[in-house]
Amino acid sequence: MYDLDTFRQRVHDLCRRATPYDQRHPTQRDLAEAVSLSLSELSRRLNGKRDAKLTERDIHAIVRILGEWGAITTQAEAYELFALLDCPPFTAAEWQSPPLDTLIPSAMPPVTLAVSHPSALTHNLPAPLTSFIGRERDIAAVTNLLTSTRLLTLTGAGGCGKTRLAIKVATQLLASYPDGVYLIELSDIHDPALVPQTIASALGIVTQDGTNQIGAIADHLFLRHILLVLDNCEHLTTPLAELVSRLLTLCPELCVIATSREVFRVDGEVAFRVPSLSLPDPNEPTQLASLLRFEATRLFVERASAALPEFSPHPAEVQAIYNICIQLDGIPLAIELAAVRVRMMDVREIERQLDDRFRLLTTGSRANRPRQQTLRALVDWSYDLLTGGEQSLLRHLSVFHSGFTLEAATALGLSEQEEQWVIINQLGMLVDKSLVLHEAQPTTTRYRLLETIRQYGMQRLIERDEEPAAMQRYSQYYLQLARNAADKLNGSEQRDVLATLEREHENLRTAISWSLIAEPDDALELAGLLWLFWYMLGYLSEGRKYLTAALATGAGNYSQQARALNGAGVLAWSQGDYSAARCDLEQSLSIYRQLADEHGIAQTLHNMGNVAADIGDYAQARAFYAECLALNRELGDRYKVAAALANLGAVTSNAGEYQLARPLYEEALVILREVGNEWAVAAALHNLGEVEMLEGNYPAARNLYSEGLTLMRALGDRRNVISSLKSLGTIATIQGDLAAAQSALNEGLRLSLEIGDRQSSVLLLEAFADLYLVRGELTRAVKTLGTADRLREVLAYALQPAQCRRREHIIAETHARLGGRVWATTWAEGRATNWSSCADEALIASIVKHYSSAQSPIFSA
């Protein structure tokens, strides 16, 4: 007979019995060198590739080497090898030469080797019971990685779908692994000693006495092209790392996919983090048709339909489904647990209950392993695998609502007994174990917890009565961050500071909300430090809410109260609430005068001038600005000198004295460029643009507006983006570029409604009326202007002289062309229109934004 396959397997098995290299088993490379063949040539001959055959010399050399290594100990074993290939045995003289002379004569029986069950299947992958949703890019990425690595570890949070993805890829690769694809489930194995037995059983391997299982596994896998899928390895990473590394070294054709929340950290390993399912953008309009565009929502709908066949989402439920999937971070298992709840709850009820998700999501499939039947058990599994220090840090990190930096984590987790590097290393382990995500950004790395992990950590923090101390450290960290930022908001570091505060905004909100109850003094100080940030980036209503709540506590010292009152007054002015603005600013000024705080006095006078200018009291506005300017010159505060100059220029321009306004603006711009305050530079450019436009220099004005708009967009200042868009829209209307005008005004109106800037909304509606007049849509122009007129009246928002002239022009033109009766009826309709419905109508009908030539003060102090 000629049985090359059996000969090859027997040689492989025998090699695994020998340890001639300092207790190391020989490899195929070692065998090739010993018989004077290249590795590739020996492989060709052992496998019979391209008609290659083992010669008699090769066979004799292999047997001699096996005898030298002690792999065979009897002549009977040698005879058996010769018989498999019909090869003549050694001569009598050769049997007497080393190393063959040490072999036991053939009367002795051969040793029984490890063998495979003849009935072993080529794979043991389970047939899926439910459909596999999406993941096309992930499947392609994993498949591609397997072409360049032999150990691929799929990592990710619990329930993210690592096992399903591994099985899906393995199933598609069955043809690529002719010797078999085997799934080895390890979640129920807690004794490392049982791991080799589990792998051997899955492969159908037995040994004579049940010992040396690792050697038997290596014998079986040697030169076999096999893919092993090791599932749920996170609790066995140390023993598995050693075993997998050894098998891959000994078995050159072996490939391994492992699923684990933590990598093995061995040579040659490639890690692939399995992402959550694709999610809709929270800011994207929700539509029924878009549910199937995203993997997460598609999974929810399919699993809900399986749980309740009559389930069919209707338009009113779309937003709830979006929110459920977003709140569950796109984690497949969590979404599946939520979806089955449709048997007893409306999807909107499911959404409302997600704040208590660990009680809600408890009805997983009974066929699943216990830790996959409830969301709590799933996270318990990961938490219980952590060290005590890692558990403590995870609990404390749960106070961060929108991610955090390494510095913040260190400040929160550091105790008197712990060094910084302890926290850094523990954080690194939490990242490795897929419980903390890291996101590299241009200037720093931020970390975050999935919302499910964060809520779990918070529950554990509360259970151990650690929340008060953790929140105290948390609020103190963000109070200090705000202190450091406040002094830089008007300087050259402004852009970076605004970006930092924007990234940390959710954490700052949490710190204020907690401090309002636990530490009201801190809440007042924090709100007073943040008002300028809220003003500059357009968080007007939100800022007023926090400032009002903090002031209502009566906490803080006089200086902190004055600062908060000044901020509250500025935000009220920004929203056209002039009565509240005057009240807050007058209280602030009174306190600052009692404290003899000249900086505070100058700041508040400046803002009182803004209020006076908006309600048309120009004489009072000039008086406030003049006093403020004199104080700031004495104090040497160059930024605030420039701000006062700019707003004096605005009042002067509104009085029609453009040539007097220009030098004020230009002086302010020079100072602001020197100071490096980009926000103020942008505002000054806008002011100069106003002068150019009022004098009819439209190209120059357009360039100035565009330059200012670019800066404001970069800074994220939505309020002044609106102002620039309004001005650009107006110039486009005048120049006949009506499409550009509509686009600019539309964007501005949307933003003004979004941030609650009612003054800008008025100006935008008036600009829109001007656009409609140019387009010949006279009825719509009159109605829109009537709505703006009514809103001005409600806000007590005074018309500036230039605004009056434009308004009178629109009224005269439309009155003459429509006739008095039609005009009066349409005007009355506009004034009677509910503001919110008008806003909806404006957005839907592309009724866009306005420009008014009046210059409102845009600097606040």
Buried (B, 14 or more C-beta within 10 A) or exposed (E): EEEBEBBBBBBBBBBBBBBBEEEEBBBBEBBBBBBEBEBEBBBBBBEEEEEEEBEEEBBBBBBBBBBBBBBBBBBBBBBBBBBBBEBEBBEEEEBEEEBBEEBEEBEEEBEEBBBBEEEBEEBBBEEEEEEBBBBEEBBEBBBEBBEEBBBBBBBBBBBBBBBBBBBBBBBEBBEBBEBBBBBBBBBEBEEBEBBBBBBBEBBBBBBEEEEBBBBBBBBBBBBBBBBBBBBBBBBBBEBBBBBBBBBBBBBBBBBBBBBBBBBBEBEEBBBBBBBBBBBBEEEEEBEEEBBEEBBBBBBBBBBBBBBBEEBEBEEEBBBBBBBBBBBBBBBBBBBBBBBBBBEEBEBBEBBBBBEEBBEBBBBBEEEBBEBBBBBBBBBBBBBEBBEEBBBBBBBBBBBBBBBBBBEBBBBBBBEEEBEEEBBEEBBEBBBBBBBBBBEEEEEEEBBBBBBBBBBBBBBBBBEEEBBEEBBBBBBBBBBEBBEEBBEBBBEEBBBEBBBBBBBBBEBBBBBBBBBBEEBBBBBBBBBBBBBBBBBBBBBBBBBBBBBBBBBEBEBBEEBBBBBBBBBBBBBBBBBBBBEBBBBBBBBBBEBBBEBEBBBBBBBBBBBBBBBBBBBBBBEBBBBBBBBBBBBBBEBEBBBBBBBBBBBBBBBBBBBEEBEEBBEBBBBBBEBBBEBBBBBBBBBBBBBBBBBBBBEEBBEBBBBBBBBBBEBBBBBBBBBBBBBBBBBBBBBBBBEEBBEBBBBBBBBBBBBBBEBBBBBBBBBBBBBBBBBBBBBEBBBBBBBBBBBBBBBBEEBEBBBBBBBBEBBEEBBEBBBEEBEEEBBEBBBEBBBEBEBEEBBEBBBEEEBBBBBBBBBBBBBBB
